[in-house]
Amino acid sequence: MSGGEVAGILVAVFWAILVSFLAVALVRLAQTLRATTRLVSEVTEQAVPLLADASAAVRSAQTQLDRVDAIATDVQEVTSNASALSTTVASTFGGPLVKVAAFGYGVRRALGRKNAEQPAAAAAGTESPRRTVIVGRTVPSARWGRRGKRKKD
């Protein structure tokens, strides 16, 4: 055998080994592609019902939101009606009730006043400052200063 024949045999052997490796790689690649195709088809089969369920859930949520919006509108209307009713009641009964309370206070004050004791207490200097009540506020009398002492005339 000559050197050229040996080189040819070596090249043929390496070529056969290379083709074998490429064949094994192609077979494994084909298996991987088949498995990937199977996986994609299974995912597609499962995704379609999931998407349909998600779409139904979104539609249901939209229906519920429409109902909540209608309820919120009704609550807003009831609130405005209650506010109007409260304003009407306050304006109708508020003024007369304040007048009745003021009259009752005046009657109690007039009946409870002890005319005989006031001049004696004023002479002794132990009289507490007089106050005038104006609808919920207490204001000192004009004759008394801020510290409860009598102003000099």
Secondary structure in CASP SS format (residue, H / E / C, confidence):
PFRMAT SS
TARGET T0000
AUTHOR 0000-0000-0000
METHOD secondary structure of the structure
MODEL  1
M C 1.00
S C 1.00
G H 1.00
G H 1.00
E H 1.00
V H 1.00
A H 1.00
G H 1.00
I H 1.00
L H 1.00
V H 1.00
A H 1.00
V H 1.00
F H 1.00
W H 1.00
A H 1.00
I H 1.00
L H 1.00
V H 1.00
S H 1.00
F H 1.00
L H 1.00
A H 1.00
V H 1.00
A H 1.00
L H 1.00
V H 1.00
R H 1.00
L H 1.00
A H 1.00
Q H 1.00
T H 1.00
L H 1.00
R H 1.00
A H 1.00
T H 1.00
T H 1.00
R H 1.00
L H 1.00
V H 1.00
S H 1.00
E H 1.00
V H 1.00
T H 1.00
E H 1.00
Q H 1.00
A H 1.00
V H 1.00
P H 1.00
L H 1.00
L H 1.00
A H 1.00
D H 1.00
A H 1.00
S H 1.00
A H 1.00
A H 1.00
V H 1.00
R H 1.00
S H 1.00
A H 1.00
Q H 1.00
T H 1.00
Q H 1.00
L H 1.00
D H 1.00
R H 1.00
V H 1.00
D H 1.00
A H 1.00
I H 1.00
A H 1.00
T H 1.00
D H 1.00
V H 1.00
Q H 1.00
E H 1.00
V H 1.00
T H 1.00
S H 1.00
N H 1.00
A H 1.00
S H 1.00
A H 1.00
L H 1.00
S H 1.00
T H 1.00
T H 1.00
V H 1.00
A H 1.00
S H 1.00
T H 1.00
F H 1.00
G H 1.00
G H 1.00
P H 1.00
L H 1.00
V H 1.00
K H 1.00
V H 1.00
A H 1.00
A H 1.00
F H 1.00
G H 1.00
Y H 1.00
G H 1.00
V H 1.00
R H 1.00
R H 1.00
A H 1.00
L H 1.00
G H 1.00
R C 1.00
K C 1.00
N C 1.00
A C 1.00
E H 1.00
Q H 1.00
P H 1.00
A H 1.00
A H 1.00
A H 1.00
A H 1.00
A H 1.00
G C 1.00
T C 1.00
E C 1.00
S C 1.00
P C 1.00
R C 1.00
R E 1.00
T E 1.00
V E 1.00
I E 1.00
V C 1.00
G C 1.00
R E 1.00
T E 1.00
V E 1.00
P E 1.00
S C 1.00
A C 1.00
R C 1.00
W E 1.00
G C 1.00
R C 1.00
R C 1.00
G C 1.00
K C 1.00
R E 1.00
K C 1.00
K C 1.00
D C 1.00
END
